[in-house]
Structure formats: structure tokens, C-alpha cells
Amino acid sequence: MSDKPSRTTFRKRLDEMVSQLREEIVAGKRAIGEFLPSEQALGEQFQLSKNSVRKGLDMLVAEGLIEKVPRVGNRVASPDEEGVQTVKFGYYPSVLQEGLLNRVLADFHGAFPHIRVRSIPLPYDQFAGTVAEYMRSDLLDVITINYTDYRHMAENGWTDLLEELEPNPELYPFLSGVFADGGANRALPFIFSPIVLCYNRDHFAEKQLPEPDSGWSWDELLASAKKLSENQGRYGFYFHLLSDNRWPVFLLQSGVRFVPGSEEYDEGLRRSLTLFRHIQRDRSLFPNYMSESDADAEDLFLQGKLSMIMSTYFSLNRFIGAPFAFDVAPLPYMGEAKTLLLTIGAALSRHSKVKEAARTFLDYMLSYPVQLNIRQRTLSIPANKKAAEWQGKEVMARPTRFHMYREIIPTFRKFTELNLAASQLQTVRKELKLFWSGMEDEETVIRRLKSQLFPVGAGT
């Protein structure tokens, strides 16, 4: 492949430049009246062309954070301090692209000049504990939060740190109540995605194979994956085994529901483990690659080394500008057609000292114009049903089956359908790791999971 940076990495670098400069200005790290580095210096630092740098700086001008001085440079502007409030916004770094955050912030600052949003990227690890600590210390007013991290907060009794929010009738109905605790909504959905199959259409055309469809079983996927694999470093199928956003799919499809003292889920577990073994140990289709994250699998897919991966609509944004045609299909099924639903919401700190300003920003994130922008300018799915299903002249290329998700809504499931707490996902994952390493067999995994998830005498 060419060493020329892809359009995907260009977008990421532009987002990084804008968000870094914005954060430095809002946090006071760059003094009022201070000139930013030259356009050439910024271009070298972020590996961007001069036109791209100017495009990013124009966003900061529109937000009132900098001003252009003709023939001199770009200077940090003096804000109108009268009545200006600062909202501290914590977000997952991936949402910069998935949720069009730089565009959202630029437009918001233009529409609400009396409110400044200080954006704070948050760590993925120990997210719930970090958010709880930050909110108690008045370091966060608004956050993005996914369902798993929300469950971690709920299990630790931390959801009382989040403001109760009124239901949003414009959401997809199946998203209502995702972030509810005791009947109260503690967050509202922003974007969502099912786990889907993403595939390289060029590889299928090259091998003259039919593309995946909604009737595929896992056996059919494995048969096609073998035909797609080649000796020169190309494999038919892969996913990051240890991802809590991937492996639960197989248990859901097998009808597994962990219940203390029950043996009803044993057979479903056996089916899942058997399929895991067939996939993971077949070197004719699945590489012996030690991935560290879902992003590793996506990188291999972008490099043309994989024909099919388990992925999300969020991740499709990374494939914009890929040097091949790609598309999406429902996941193959085993037993019952089910897939994992991932939801990223927005929440408001109950103890925020700028609560009205923070609520204004949260409402703006969830408003129809912003949600429509996400629909039109990303490959993510907005939570607003009307925005998500907008029809009109597209401003960017999309997979031909982009709207496929609408047809599989009845298959969407949250991981909690397994009757597992968020904290128990790690317990199951550790046992699966031993199984995938060949250090435990199916019966040992089943026995150990029972003893660890439901210790004898626990709760008595």
C-alpha cells in the first residue's frame, strides 16, 4: 500500500489540532493576545497542509477563540468576560470523529457566545471511577458515557452524581430507558451502533463469491473466509477476541443467561465455546495475531489484510477514504439472530455549578440539527430517529447497505441480557482467555465460571 496518509488519518489529525488548540486556549495555557505558532509550524506539527491548517483555524475564529491579524498571524482573542460561563465537557476521544464533536463545539460557541465549553478527553480505563471523582471535585459538568460504563457507575452507587433528565420522545423507542436507574434517566442517547459484519467487497469480487446476507450462519462465514484467505498474509475473518464489545455476541446468540444454581445455560455455553474454538484455532482463515484492541483489527482491515471483521458503525468512520470498497451486513447467527447494541449517551453532573449552561449544551448535542449533521457528515447513527432516517442528497460516500441496521432492530440486545453485571464481564473474559490459550477445555470453563460468578455461600 502507499505510504501517503489516508483521508481517515487526515481527518483525525485535523480534529487533534483543533481540539488541542481549543483546550489550550480555554484552559488558559495560551494567554490572551498570544500568537499561535505559524500555519507552517502547525502544519509540520500535525502533518497537515496549509489549507487544512487554515480550515481548522477558521473553526476557532468562528468560535471567537482566536482572531486573524492580517500579515501577522493568529492571536488568542480576548473574550467578553461579562456573563461568560465555562462548561467542562468530558468525552471519549473516539467521539471527536464519531460524534462530529469539533463541528458541534464550533457551532455551539457561535450560537451561544456567553457559554464556553472546555473539552476534556477522558481515559477509557477506569472511566466510571474517574468520572465520579471528577464530578465530586467539580471538574466535569457534562460527559459522554457508554452503556457499559454507565452500568459500572450504577453498580457502584454513583449514578446519584448524574442529574435526572426528561425522556426525549424523538429518540428511537428501543433506546428509551437505556440509561435509566430507578425509573429516572441519568443520561440520554447521543449515537448508537449494533455490532455488524464489515467486509471488503473487492476481495469478494476477486474470488467471485456472493457477499454476506442476513441469512448467513457462522458455518457459511467460515466457509467463505477460507476461500478469501491467501498465503501472502491475507485472512478471511478476524475480531479482537478479548473485546467486551465482541465476544458477548456469541453467548447472546446461544441463549446463555447466567442464573445461580441453574444448568440451563450449560449447553449454550458449550455451543459458544465450540464455535470459538473452530474460529480461533483455524489458521486457514483466522490469523494468530495478538491484537490489543478493536482498533488493531480495524487497522489490519484497512491494510487489506482481512476480508471480514466484526465492527460497528462508529468504526466505519475510520474507513472513510479506504482504497477499496467496503460494506456492512448483519452478523451471522447461531441459534437465534442477535447482536450487541452499543450506545453512547450524554449526561449532566448533578452538582454542576453552571447547571443551566451545561444543560443548554447537552440539549444542543441532542437537538435535531446536530443529530442531522451527524447523520449527513459521519457514518455514525444518531439517536434521533427522524435525523437518522433523513433522506436527501448525500454529501459523502456511504456503504450501499448503510441503512441495513433498520432491518435488524429486533435483534438488538444489551450485554445485561446475559444476566451479568459490568464487573462480571472481566471474570468471564479471563476464563475465555485461558480457553483461547488452550489452557482450559469447555467443561473446565463452565465449572469455573459457575464457581466464580456464583460462589457458594455468597449473599447468605
C-alpha positions in Angstrom: 0.0 0.0 0.0 1.0 3.6 -0.4 2.7 5.5 2.4 0.6 8.5 1.6 -1.5 9.4 4.6 -5.2 8.4 4.2 -8.1 10.7 4.3 -9.1 9.0 7.6 -5.8 9.9 9.3 -6.0 13.4 7.8 -9.4 13.9 9.5 -8.0 12.6 12.8 -5.0 14.9 12.7 -7.2 17.9 11.9 -9.5 17.0 14.8 -6.5 16.7 17.1 -5.1 20.1 16.1 -8.4 21.9 16.6 -9.2 20.2 19.9 -5.7 20.7 21.3 -5.6 24.4 20.5 -9.1 24.9 21.8 -8.3 23.2 25.1 -5.0 25.2 25.5 -7.0 28.5 24.9 -10.0 27.7 27.1 -7.7 26.3 29.9 -5.6 29.5 29.9 -2.5 27.7 28.7 -2.3 30.3 25.9 -2.6 33.8 27.2 -4.9 36.4 25.7 -3.1 38.2 22.9 -0.6 35.4 22.5 0.1 34.5 18.8 -0.3 30.8 17.8 2.5 29.1 16.0 2.6 29.9 12.3 0.5 28.0 9.9 3.6 26.3 8.6 4.7 25.2 12.1 1.2 23.9 12.8 1.2 22.0 9.5 4.6 20.4 10.4 3.5 19.5 13.9 0.2 17.9 12.9 1.3 16.7 9.4 -1.4 18.9 7.6 -1.4 21.0 4.5 -1.5 24.8 4.8 -5.1 24.7 3.5 -6.1 22.2 6.2 -4.5 24.2 8.9 -6.4 27.3 7.8 -9.6 25.3 7.8 -9.1 24.3 11.4 -8.1 27.8 12.4 -11.2 29.2 10.8 -13.3 27.0 13.1 -11.5 28.6 16.1 -12.1 32.1 14.7 -15.9 31.2 14.3 -15.9 30.2 18.0 -14.4 33.5 19.0 -11.3 31.9 20.5 -8.8 33.4 18.1 -8.6 36.4 15.7 -6.7 36.8 12.5 -4.2 39.7 12.3 -3.5 40.4 8.6 0.0 39.7 7.6 1.0 38.8 11.1 -0.8 35.6 12.3 -3.5 34.2 14.6 -3.9 35.7 18.1 -5.8 34.4 21.1 -8.9 36.6 21.3 -10.0 38.5 24.4 -13.4 37.0 25.5 -16.2 39.2 26.6 -16.0 38.2 30.2 -19.3 39.7 31.1 -21.7 36.8 31.8 -19.5 34.2 30.2 -19.8 30.7 31.8 -17.4 27.8 31.2 -18.9 24.2 30.9 -16.4 21.4 31.5 -17.1 18.6 29.0 -15.5 15.2 29.4 -15.6 12.9 26.3 -14.3 9.7 24.9 -11.5 10.7 22.4 -13.1 8.5 19.7 -16.3 10.6 19.8 -14.3 13.5 18.3 -14.8 11.8 14.9 -17.8 9.5 15.6 -19.9 12.4 17.0 -18.5 15.2 14.9 -17.5 17.0 18.2 -15.3 19.7 16.7 -18.2 20.8 14.5 -20.6 20.6 17.4 -18.4 22.8 19.6 -17.7 25.3 16.8 -21.4 25.7 16.0 -22.4 25.8 19.7 -19.9 28.6 20.5 -21.2 30.6 17.6 -24.8 30.2 18.7 -24.2 30.7 22.4 -21.3 33.2 22.8 -22.0 33.5 26.5 -21.0 29.9 27.1 -17.6 28.4 26.6 -17.1 24.6 26.5 -13.8 23.3 27.8 -13.4 19.9 26.3 -11.5 17.3 28.4 -10.6 13.9 26.8 -11.2 11.1 29.4 -9.4 7.8 29.7 -11.1 4.6 28.6 -9.7 2.6 31.5 -11.4 3.1 34.9 -13.7 5.6 33.3 -16.6 5.3 35.8 -14.3 5.9 38.8 -12.5 8.8 37.1 -15.9 10.5 36.2 -17.2 10.0 39.8 -14.0 11.5 41.3 -14.0 14.4 38.8 -17.7 15.2 39.4 -17.3 15.3 43.1 -14.4 17.7 42.6 -16.4 19.9 40.2 -14.1 19.1 37.3 -16.9 17.9 35.0 -20.3 19.3 34.0 -21.3 17.2 31.0 -19.9 13.8 29.8 -20.3 11.3 27.2 -20.9 7.8 28.6 -21.5 4.4 27.1 -23.8 1.7 28.4 -21.1 -0.5 30.0 -19.5 2.5 31.9 -23.0 3.6 32.9 -23.6 0.1 34.4 -20.3 0.4 36.3 -21.5 3.6 37.8 -24.8 2.1 38.7 -23.2 -0.9 40.3 -21.0 1.3 42.5 -23.9 3.6 43.5 -22.5 6.5 41.6 -25.5 7.4 39.4 -26.7 9.8 42.0 -23.9 12.1 40.7 -25.9 12.4 37.5 -28.8 14.7 37.0 -32.2 13.2 36.2 -33.2 14.0 32.6 -36.6 14.2 31.0 -37.2 11.5 28.4 -36.7 12.5 24.8 -39.6 11.5 22.6 -37.6 12.0 19.4 -35.3 9.0 20.1 -35.6 5.6 18.6 -38.0 3.8 21.0 -35.6 0.9 21.7 -33.1 3.4 23.1 -35.6 4.8 25.7 -34.6 3.7 29.2 -31.1 2.5 28.2 -29.6 4.8 30.9 -32.5 4.6 33.3 -31.8 3.9 37.0 -34.8 3.5 39.4 -37.1 4.8 36.6 -35.1 8.0 36.2 -33.0 8.8 33.0 -29.5 9.6 34.1 -28.2 10.1 30.6 -29.8 10.4 27.1 -28.6 8.5 24.0 -26.4 10.5 21.6 -25.3 7.9 19.0 -25.6 4.1 18.8 -24.5 1.1 16.8 -25.1 -2.6 16.6 -22.2 -5.0 16.2 -22.2 -5.8 12.4 -20.1 -7.6 9.9 -17.9 -5.3 7.8 -16.3 -6.7 4.7 -14.1 -5.9 1.7 -16.2 -6.0 -1.4 -13.2 -6.1 -3.7 -12.0 -9.4 -2.0 -15.4 -11.0 -2.6 -15.5 -9.8 -6.2 -11.9 -11.1 -6.8 -12.8 -14.6 -5.6 -16.2 -14.4 -7.3 -18.0 -15.1 -4.0 -21.5 -13.9 -3.1 -21.5 -11.1 -0.5 -22.8 -11.8 3.1 -26.5 -11.5 3.6 -28.9 -11.6 6.6 -29.3 -15.4 6.3 -25.7 -16.3 6.8 -24.8 -18.8 9.6 -21.4 -18.9 11.1 -20.6 -22.0 9.1 -21.3 -20.1 5.9 -19.0 -17.3 7.1 -16.2 -19.7 7.9 -16.5 -21.4 4.5 -16.3 -18.1 2.7 -13.4 -16.9 5.0 -11.3 -19.9 4.0 -11.8 -19.1 0.3 -10.9 -15.5 0.9 -7.7 -16.3 2.7 -4.4 -16.3 0.8 -0.9 -17.4 1.7 0.5 -13.9 1.3 -0.7 -12.5 4.6 -4.4 -12.2 3.9 -7.0 -13.8 6.1 -10.8 -14.2 5.7 -12.0 -13.2 9.2 -10.9 -11.7 12.4 -12.0 -9.9 15.5 -10.3 -8.8 18.8 -11.1 -11.8 21.0 -10.8 -10.0 24.3 -13.1 -7.1 23.4 -16.2 -6.9 25.7 -17.9 -5.4 22.6 -17.4 -8.6 20.6 -17.3 -12.0 22.5 -20.7 -11.5 24.3 -22.4 -11.7 20.9 -21.7 -15.5 20.8 -23.2 -16.1 24.2 -26.3 -14.0 23.4 -26.9 -16.0 20.2 -26.6 -19.2 22.2 -29.3 -18.1 24.6 -26.9 -18.0 27.5 -28.3 -16.4 30.7 -26.2 -16.9 33.8 -28.5 -17.9 36.7 -27.3 -19.1 40.1 -27.8 -22.8 40.6 -29.1 -23.4 37.1 -27.6 -25.7 34.4 -29.9 -24.5 31.7 -27.2 -22.3 30.2 -24.5 -25.1 30.1 -25.4 -26.2 26.6 -25.5 -22.7 25.2 -22.0 -22.1 26.7 -20.8 -25.3 25.1 -22.1 -24.3 21.7 -20.4 -20.9 22.1 -17.1 -22.3 23.2 -17.1 -24.9 20.4 -17.6 -22.1 17.8 -14.9 -20.0 19.5 -12.5 -22.9 19.1 -13.4 -23.6 15.5 -12.9 -19.9 14.6 -9.9 -19.0 16.7 -7.7 -22.1 16.0 -8.3 -22.4 12.3 -5.2 -20.8 10.8 -6.6 -21.2 7.3 -9.0 -18.3 8.0 -8.2 -16.6 11.4 -4.7 -15.1 11.9 -2.6 -15.9 15.0 -2.4 -12.1 15.7 -2.1 -10.7 19.2 -4.4 -7.7 18.9 -4.6 -5.2 21.8 -7.8 -3.5 20.9 -10.6 -3.4 18.3 -8.6 -0.7 16.5 -5.9 -3.3 15.8 -8.4 -5.4 13.8 -9.6 -2.3 12.0 -6.1 -1.3 11.1 -5.5 -4.7 9.5 -8.8 -4.4 7.6 -7.7 -1.0 6.3 -4.4 -2.5 5.1 -6.3 -5.1 3.1 -5.0 -8.0 5.3 -8.5 -9.0 6.4 -11.6 -9.6 4.3 -14.2 -9.6 7.1 -14.3 -8.2 10.7 -16.8 -7.7 13.4 -17.2 -4.0 13.6 -19.5 -1.1 14.4 -21.0 1.9 12.6 -18.7 4.0 14.8 -15.7 2.4 13.3 -16.9 2.8 9.8 -15.7 6.4 10.1 -12.1 5.1 10.2 -12.6 3.5 6.8 -13.7 6.7 5.0 -11.3 7.1 2.1 -10.2 3.4 2.2 -8.5 2.3 -1.0 -11.2 -0.4 -1.6 -15.0 -0.8 -1.5 -16.5 -1.9 1.8 -19.9 -2.7 3.1 -21.8 -4.0 6.1 -24.1 -7.0 6.8 -25.9 -8.4 9.8 -23.7 -10.8 11.9 -24.1 -14.5 11.1 -26.3 -16.3 13.5 -26.0 -19.3 15.8 -29.3 -20.5 17.4 -31.0 -17.1 17.3 -30.1 -14.0 15.3 -28.9 -11.5 18.0 -26.3 -8.8 18.1 -24.9 -6.5 20.7 -26.2 -2.9 21.0 -23.7 -0.2 21.8 -25.0 3.2 22.9 -23.1 6.4 23.8 -25.1 8.9 25.8 -24.7 12.4 27.3 -25.1 13.1 31.0 -25.2 16.1 33.2 -23.4 16.4 36.6 -26.0 16.8 39.4 -23.5 19.0 41.3 -22.6 21.3 38.4 -22.2 24.9 39.4 -23.2 26.0 35.9 -26.1 23.7 35.5 -28.2 25.8 33.2 -25.3 26.4 30.8 -24.4 22.8 31.0 -28.0 21.7 30.3 -28.1 24.1 27.3 -25.0 22.4 25.9 -26.4 18.9 26.5 -29.7 19.8 24.9 -27.8 21.2 21.9 -25.9 18.0 21.5 -29.2 16.1 21.3 -31.0 18.6 19.1 -32.3 17.7 15.7 -29.9 20.0 13.8 -26.8 18.5 15.5 -28.1 14.9 15.1 -28.9 15.6 11.4 -25.3 16.9 11.0 -24.0 13.6 12.4 -26.2 11.7 10.0 -25.1 13.7 7.0 -21.4 14.1 7.8 -20.4 10.9 9.5 -21.1 7.1 9.2 -22.4 7.0 12.8 -26.1 6.6 13.6 -27.7 9.4 15.6 -30.1 8.5 18.4 -32.7 10.9 17.0 -35.0 8.7 14.8 -36.0 11.5 12.3 -32.4 12.6 11.9 -31.1 9.1 11.4 -33.7 8.2 8.8 -33.3 11.5 6.8 -33.4 11.1 3.1 -31.8 13.6 0.7 -28.7 14.4 -1.3 -25.8 12.8 0.3 -22.6 14.9 0.9 -20.3 11.8 1.4 -20.0 8.3 0.1 -21.7 5.6 2.1 -21.7 1.8 2.1 -24.5 0.6 -0.2 -26.2 -1.2 2.8 -25.7 1.6 5.3 -29.4 1.6 6.3 -29.3 -2.2 7.0 -29.4 -1.5 10.7 -33.1 -0.6 10.5 -34.0 -4.1 9.3 -32.2 -5.8 12.3 -33.5 -3.7 15.2 -35.4 -6.7 16.7 -32.1 -8.5 17.1 -30.5 -5.7 19.2 -29.6 -6.8 22.8 -27.6 -5.2 25.7 -25.0 -7.3 27.4 -27.1 -7.3 30.5 -29.4 -9.8 28.8 -26.7 -12.4 29.8 -27.7 -11.5 33.5 -24.1 -10.3 34.0 -23.1 -7.2 35.9 -20.5 -5.0 34.1 -18.0 -6.0 36.8 -18.5 -9.7 35.9 -17.6 -9.2 32.2 -13.9 -9.3 33.3 -14.5 -12.6 35.1 -15.9 -14.3 32.0 -13.2 -12.7 29.8 -10.4 -14.1 32.0 -11.8 -17.6 31.7 -12.2 -17.2 27.9 -8.6 -16.1 27.7 -7.5 -19.3 29.3 -9.7 -21.3 26.9 -8.4 -19.5 23.8 -4.8 -20.1 25.0 -5.6 -23.9 25.2 -5.1 -24.0 28.9 -8.7 -25.0 29.7 -11.3 -27.1 28.0 -15.0 -26.4 27.6 -16.1 -28.2 30.8 -13.5 -26.6 32.9 -14.6 -23.1 31.7 -18.2 -23.9 32.6 -17.3 -25.3 36.0 -15.0 -22.4 36.9 -17.4 -19.7 35.7 -20.2 -21.1 37.9 -17.9 -21.1 41.0 -16.6 -17.6 40.3 -19.8 -15.9 39.2 -21.9 -17.5 42.0 -19.6 -18.5 44.9 -21.2 -21.0 47.3 -22.5 -19.1 50.3 -22.3 -15.7 48.7 -25.0 -13.4 49.8 -26.0 -15.6 52.7 
